[in-house]
Structures are given as C-alpha cells and as structure tokens.
Amino acid sequence: MDLKCPICHNPLELVGTHAHCDSCDNDIEVQANCPECHQPLEVLKACGAVDFFCQHGHGLISKKRVEFTPL
C-alpha cells in the first residue's frame, strides 16, 4: 500500500479496514478494491482476521494484493 495522509502527506499504516497516520494521529477510511476487476471487495471479519472476497468471480483476495483507495 502506498497511500499518503491527505493532511501531512506521510505514509499511512493499514489497520484493519482503515489507515492510520502516526504523524498527525489521523484515521482515514479506505476502500478495498480487487486487483483484477478494480471493483469494491467484501470485507470478511472473523476471530480477529480480516479477509477480502471479490463478488465478481475472483474469489478470496490476499491482503497483499488488495488495492486500497481513500474514501
């Protein structure tokens, strides 16, 4: 993920389904998109784990492959 904070432009750290900026202590909502079809992914949460599922035929998507965009 190569997202930058819109306030201070420092890199954001992904925390679950949002991003956090340590520099300005700001939380940013992000949308998870499929790397294949670029459509929003369904976020599945269970037992502390977060998984991503593409409803457009690409199945489960690894967190490392998900494209995150700020909302």
C-alpha positions as semicolon CSV with decimal commas, in nm:
position;residue;x (nm);y (nm);z (nm)
1;M;0,000;0,000;0,000
2;D;0,139;0,336;-0,099
3;L;-0,121;0,573;0,046
4;K;-0,025;0,911;0,187
5;C;-0,200;1,112;0,456
6;P;-0,407;1,393;0,298
7;I;-0,309;1,626;0,584
8;C;0,067;1,576;0,637
9;H;0,150;1,358;0,331
10;N;0,332;1,094;0,538
11;P;0,279;0,722;0,466
12;L;-0,031;0,560;0,615
13;E;-0,032;0,231;0,807
14;L;-0,315;-0,011;0,733
15;V;-0,510;-0,109;1,047
16;G;-0,793;-0,349;0,965
17;T;-1,021;-0,169;0,720
18;H;-0,886;0,182;0,774
19;A;-0,548;0,355;0,755
20;H;-0,375;0,543;1,036
21;C;-0,123;0,828;1,020
22;D;0,120;0,819;1,313
23;S;0,246;1,173;1,243
24;C;-0,085;1,357;1,282
25;D;-0,277;1,077;1,463
26;N;-0,542;1,079;1,189
27;D;-0,757;0,782;1,080
28;I;-0,852;0,760;0,712
29;E;-1,128;0,535;0,574
30;V;-1,009;0,326;0,281
31;Q;-1,190;0,109;0,030
32;A;-1,055;-0,233;-0,065
33;N;-1,068;-0,299;-0,440
34;C;-0,999;-0,616;-0,640
35;P;-0,665;-0,604;-0,826
36;E;-0,826;-0,790;-1,120
37;C;-1,154;-0,607;-1,184
38;H;-1,098;-0,297;-0,962
39;Q;-1,444;-0,338;-0,805
40;P;-1,502;-0,300;-0,427
41;L;-1,432;-0,613;-0,223
42;E;-1,648;-0,759;0,051
43;V;-1,465;-0,747;0,384
44;L;-1,499;-1,065;0,590
45;K;-1,412;-1,040;0,961
46;A;-1,389;-1,344;1,189
47;C;-1,188;-1,421;1,502
48;G;-0,975;-1,110;1,458
49;A;-0,882;-1,193;1,097
50;V;-0,977;-0,972;0,802
51;D;-1,022;-1,136;0,461
52;F;-1,131;-0,991;0,127
53;F;-1,371;-1,152;-0,120
54;C;-1,447;-1,045;-0,479
55;Q;-1,811;-1,099;-0,570
56;H;-1,726;-1,062;-0,940
57;G;-1,572;-1,408;-0,984
58;H;-1,220;-1,366;-0,845
59;G;-1,286;-1,528;-0,505
60;L;-1,072;-1,464;-0,198
61;I;-0,806;-1,197;-0,250
62;S;-0,484;-1,189;-0,049
63;K;-0,440;-0,880;0,170
64;K;-0,107;-0,822;-0,007
65;R;-0,283;-0,793;-0,346
66;V;-0,574;-0,571;-0,242
67;E;-0,575;-0,219;-0,388
68;F;-0,666;0,033;-0,117
69;T;-0,803;0,375;-0,209
70;P;-0,904;0,655;0,031
71;L;-1,275;0,740;0,052
